[in-house]
Amino acid sequence: MKIALIGYGNIANALVNGMISSEKILLTDDLYIFHNNKEKIYQHDKCTFMRSGEKCAHSFDIIFLCVKPNDIESAINGNLELFIDNQIVVSVAAGIKIKTIKNLIKRDSGVVRAMPNLCAVFNESITGFCSDNNVGDNKKKHIEGIFRSIGYVREIKEEEMDSFTALFGSGPAYIMYFIESLMKCESFDSIDEEDKSLLILNLLSSTSKMLLVTENINDLRKKVTSKGGTTEAAIKLFEDKDFMKIVRDAIQKATKRSLEMSK
């Protein structure tokens, strides 16, 4: 299996590390990585780095498009000779439809649209993917296996991709924003800011572990919210301000933006 990646950001780097370290993915050659960074020289075991648009004698079974949505057209046009019939093209660009990719590559290829998130750098991504009819079950399983090397994978419908992007693709940033808000709350003479940040991150980690073994999050939250206590006072304010609606509205806004990017 010969694989190329166009673009070398965080997701591409995570995919490279995942594929190389996985015992289930058979690579018959180096991974070829095409990038446009003229100032940096990349080096990585089992990888061959080339400039975007550089002539390449190899043909590839799978090409990953790991560029930003605004760069997808120029990335494809700049490397058009890499695309051939009967290969699989995998795009991780948010908001870019399968139909758009097929129109740009102008080849009879199978196209997969995937949405990992930033947690891929720790092999903890949540990735949703969908594909066109040119991607058979065996090839689909192979692509799924590649994404499993960087975390959790779910196959979804393309019409669900914008919502998936809004919730899971952007999800890490929402959680970071909430943590930033907690970090700006309260100050302690006995705890410096660095230590407070560490405690809040441990709070997130330990709570996540507890939730993973909980059948019903709502029931658990109610159990730890004592009647007339401090937690109830805070939760009541969240409810009065309709915190859940704010979150829903924010994710719907992100979904709408993903839809706009696909046009």
C-alpha positions as CSV (number, residue, x, y, z in Angstrom):
1,M,0.0,0.0,0.0
2,K,1.6,3.3,-1.2
3,I,0.3,6.4,0.6
4,A,0.9,10.1,0.0
5,L,-0.2,13.1,2.1
6,I,-0.6,16.6,0.8
7,G,0.0,19.1,3.6
8,Y,1.9,18.5,6.8
9,G,0.1,20.1,9.8
10,N,-1.0,18.6,13.1
11,I,-3.5,16.1,11.6
12,A,-1.0,14.9,8.9
13,N,1.7,14.5,11.5
14,A,-0.6,12.5,13.7
15,L,-1.7,10.3,10.8
16,V,2.0,9.7,9.9
17,N,2.9,8.7,13.4
18,G,-0.2,6.5,13.7
19,M,0.4,4.6,10.5
20,I,4.1,4.1,11.2
21,S,3.5,2.8,14.7
22,S,0.5,0.6,13.9
23,E,1.1,-3.1,13.5
24,K,-2.1,-3.5,11.5
25,I,-1.2,-1.1,8.6
26,L,1.1,-2.5,5.9
27,L,3.2,0.1,4.2
28,T,5.0,-1.2,1.1
29,D,7.2,2.0,0.8
30,D,7.9,5.3,2.5
31,L,5.0,7.6,3.2
32,Y,5.4,10.5,0.7
33,I,4.6,13.9,2.1
34,F,4.1,16.9,-0.2
35,H,4.3,20.3,1.5
36,N,4.8,24.0,0.7
37,N,6.9,25.0,3.6
38,K,10.0,26.5,1.9
39,E,11.7,27.5,5.1
40,K,11.7,24.2,7.0
41,I,13.4,20.9,6.2
42,Y,11.4,17.9,7.5
43,Q,12.8,14.6,8.5
44,H,10.9,11.5,9.8
45,D,11.6,7.8,9.7
46,K,9.9,6.0,6.8
47,C,8.9,9.3,5.2
48,T,10.0,11.0,2.0
49,F,9.3,14.7,2.0
50,M,8.8,16.6,-1.3
51,R,7.8,20.1,-2.3
52,S,4.2,20.6,-3.3
53,G,4.1,20.3,-7.1
54,E,7.4,18.5,-7.4
55,K,7.6,15.7,-10.0
56,C,7.1,12.3,-8.6
57,A,7.6,9.0,-10.4
58,H,5.5,7.0,-8.0
59,S,1.8,6.3,-8.1
60,F,-0.2,6.0,-4.9
61,D,-3.1,3.9,-3.7
62,I,-4.3,6.5,-1.2
63,I,-3.8,10.3,-1.1
64,F,-4.7,12.2,2.1
65,L,-5.6,15.9,1.6
66,C,-4.5,17.4,4.9
67,V,-4.8,21.1,4.1
68,K,-7.1,23.9,5.3
69,P,-10.4,24.3,3.5
70,N,-9.3,27.5,1.8
71,D,-6.2,25.7,0.4
72,I,-7.9,22.6,-0.9
73,E,-8.3,23.8,-4.6
74,S,-4.7,25.1,-4.9
75,A,-3.4,21.9,-3.1
76,I,-5.1,19.7,-5.6
77,N,-4.3,21.8,-8.7
78,G,-0.7,22.1,-7.6
79,N,-0.3,18.3,-7.4
80,L,-2.8,17.2,-10.1
81,E,-0.4,14.7,-11.6
82,L,-0.5,12.6,-8.4
83,F,-4.2,11.8,-8.9
84,I,-5.1,8.8,-11.0
85,D,-8.1,6.6,-11.6
86,N,-9.0,3.9,-9.1
87,Q,-7.2,5.4,-6.1
88,I,-8.7,6.6,-2.8
89,V,-8.6,10.3,-2.0
90,V,-9.2,11.2,1.7
91,S,-10.0,14.8,2.6
92,V,-9.9,16.0,6.2
93,A,-10.8,19.6,5.2
94,A,-13.8,20.9,7.1
95,G,-16.9,21.8,5.0
96,I,-15.6,20.5,1.7
97,K,-18.0,18.0,0.1
98,I,-17.2,14.8,-1.7
99,K,-18.7,16.2,-4.9
100,T,-16.3,19.2,-4.7
101,I,-13.3,16.9,-4.3
102,K,-14.3,14.7,-7.3
103,N,-14.8,17.8,-9.5
104,L,-11.4,19.1,-8.6
105,I,-9.3,15.9,-9.1
106,K,-11.1,15.0,-12.3
107,R,-10.4,11.3,-11.9
108,D,-12.5,8.2,-11.5
109,S,-11.4,7.8,-7.9
110,G,-13.1,6.9,-4.6
111,V,-13.4,9.8,-2.2
112,V,-13.6,9.7,1.5
113,R,-14.4,12.8,3.6
114,A,-13.2,12.6,7.2
115,M,-13.2,14.9,10.3
116,P,-10.6,14.1,13.0
117,N,-10.0,16.6,15.8
118,L,-7.0,18.0,17.5
119,C,-6.8,15.2,20.0
120,A,-5.3,13.1,17.1
121,V,-1.8,14.3,18.2
122,F,-2.3,12.1,21.3
123,N,-4.0,9.3,19.4
124,E,-7.3,10.3,21.0
125,S,-9.1,11.8,18.1
126,I,-12.8,11.3,17.4
127,T,-13.1,10.9,13.7
128,G,-16.3,10.8,11.6
129,F,-16.0,9.7,8.0
130,C,-18.2,9.1,4.9
131,S,-17.4,7.9,1.4
132,D,-18.8,7.8,-2.1
133,N,-19.9,4.6,-3.9
134,N,-16.5,4.1,-5.5
135,V,-15.1,3.1,-2.1
136,G,-15.7,-0.6,-1.6
137,D,-16.0,-2.3,1.8
138,N,-12.4,-3.6,1.9
139,K,-11.0,-0.1,1.0
140,K,-13.4,1.5,3.5
141,K,-12.1,-0.8,6.3
142,H,-8.6,0.0,5.4
143,I,-9.2,3.8,5.7
144,E,-11.1,3.2,8.9
145,G,-8.1,1.2,10.2
146,I,-5.8,4.2,9.4
147,F,-8.0,6.5,11.4
148,R,-8.2,4.0,14.3
149,S,-4.5,4.4,14.6
150,I,-5.1,7.9,15.9
151,G,-8.2,7.3,18.0
152,Y,-12.0,6.5,17.8
153,V,-13.8,6.3,14.4
154,R,-17.5,6.4,13.4
155,E,-18.9,6.1,9.9
156,I,-21.7,8.6,9.3
157,K,-23.7,10.0,6.4
158,E,-22.3,12.9,4.5
159,E,-25.4,15.0,5.4
160,E,-24.4,14.6,9.1
161,M,-20.8,15.7,8.6
162,D,-21.4,19.4,9.2
163,S,-23.1,18.6,12.6
164,F,-20.3,16.1,13.4
165,T,-17.7,18.8,12.6
166,A,-19.4,21.3,14.8
167,L,-19.7,19.0,17.8
168,F,-16.7,16.7,17.7
169,G,-14.3,18.5,15.3
170,S,-14.5,21.8,17.1
171,G,-15.3,20.2,20.5
172,P,-11.8,20.4,22.0
173,A,-11.9,24.2,21.6
174,Y,-15.2,24.4,23.4
175,I,-13.8,22.5,26.3
176,M,-10.7,24.6,26.3
177,Y,-12.8,27.7,26.4
178,F,-14.7,26.5,29.4
179,I,-11.5,25.6,31.2
180,E,-10.2,29.1,30.4
181,S,-13.3,30.5,32.0
182,L,-12.7,28.4,35.2
183,M,-9.1,29.5,35.3
184,K,-10.2,33.1,35.4
185,C,-12.5,32.4,38.4
186,E,-11.4,33.0,41.9
187,S,-7.9,33.6,43.2
188,F,-6.2,32.1,46.3
189,D,-3.3,33.5,48.4
190,S,-2.1,29.9,49.0
191,I,-2.3,28.7,45.4
192,D,-0.5,30.4,42.5
193,E,-2.0,30.6,39.0
194,E,0.2,27.8,37.6
195,D,-0.8,25.4,40.3
196,K,-4.5,26.5,40.0
197,S,-4.4,25.7,36.3
198,L,-2.9,22.2,37.0
199,L,-5.6,21.6,39.6
200,I,-8.4,22.5,37.1
201,L,-6.9,20.2,34.5
202,N,-6.8,17.4,37.0
203,L,-10.4,18.2,37.8
204,L,-11.3,17.7,34.1
205,S,-9.3,14.5,33.9
206,S,-10.7,12.9,37.1
207,T,-14.3,13.9,36.2
208,S,-13.9,12.4,32.7
209,K,-12.7,9.1,34.2
210,M,-15.8,9.1,36.5
211,L,-18.1,9.8,33.6
212,L,-16.7,7.0,31.5
213,V,-18.0,4.4,34.0
214,T,-21.4,6.2,34.6
215,E,-24.5,5.1,32.8
216,N,-26.4,8.4,33.2
217,I,-24.5,11.7,33.4
218,N,-27.6,13.6,34.4
219,D,-28.4,11.3,37.3
220,L,-24.9,11.5,38.6
221,R,-24.8,15.3,38.4
222,K,-28.1,15.4,40.3
223,K,-26.6,13.1,43.0
224,V,-23.7,15.3,43.6
225,T,-25.9,18.5,43.6
226,S,-27.0,18.7,47.3
227,K,-30.3,20.4,48.0
228,G,-29.7,24.0,49.1
229,G,-25.9,23.6,48.6
230,T,-23.2,25.5,46.8
231,T,-23.4,23.3,43.7
232,E,-27.1,23.8,43.4
233,A,-26.7,27.6,43.6
234,A,-24.2,27.5,40.7
235,I,-26.3,25.1,38.6
236,K,-29.4,27.2,39.1
237,L,-27.6,30.2,37.7
238,F,-26.6,28.1,34.6
239,E,-30.2,27.1,34.2
240,D,-31.5,30.7,34.7
241,K,-29.1,31.9,32.0
242,D,-30.1,28.9,29.8
243,F,-26.5,27.6,29.5
244,M,-27.6,24.5,27.5
245,K,-29.3,26.8,24.9
246,I,-26.1,28.9,24.6
247,V,-24.1,25.7,23.9
248,R,-26.8,24.4,21.4
249,D,-26.8,27.8,19.7
250,A,-23.0,27.9,19.5
251,I,-22.9,24.4,17.9
252,Q,-25.7,25.3,15.5
253,K,-23.7,28.4,14.5
254,A,-20.6,26.2,13.8
255,T,-22.8,23.8,11.8
256,K,-24.1,26.7,9.7
257,R,-20.6,27.9,9.1
258,S,-19.5,24.4,7.9
259,L,-22.5,24.4,5.5
260,E,-21.5,27.8,4.2
261,M,-17.9,26.6,3.6
262,S,-19.3,23.7,1.4
263,K,-20.9,26.0,-1.1
